[in-house]
Amino acid sequence: MMVQPFIAYIPPAYKGNRITIDLTVLSGTGYAYWFDPTDGQFLAAQSSTITNQGNGNFLIPGKNKAGARDWVLLIQTQQLD
């Protein structure tokens, strides 16, 4: 069975420094990463696995490589290499 990742785009106009995600929509434990759309690089968003319980608060990394504030949060069940 293929499990779909959870993806949230944070536009540059967003003024907050973190987002809250309802983790109960996940099918199980997972790994969270920030994707920089300007250079194609991933950063770990959490230091360990996340569970599918409650809400998860994710601190937005700040400016991306191009100096903008847009990011993509990716949560999936497999770790990236």
Secondary structure, 3 states (H helix, E strand, C coil): CCCCCEEEEECCCCCCCEEEEEHHHCCCCEEEEEECCCCCCEEECCCCCECCCCEEEEECCCCCCCCCCCEEEEEECCCCC
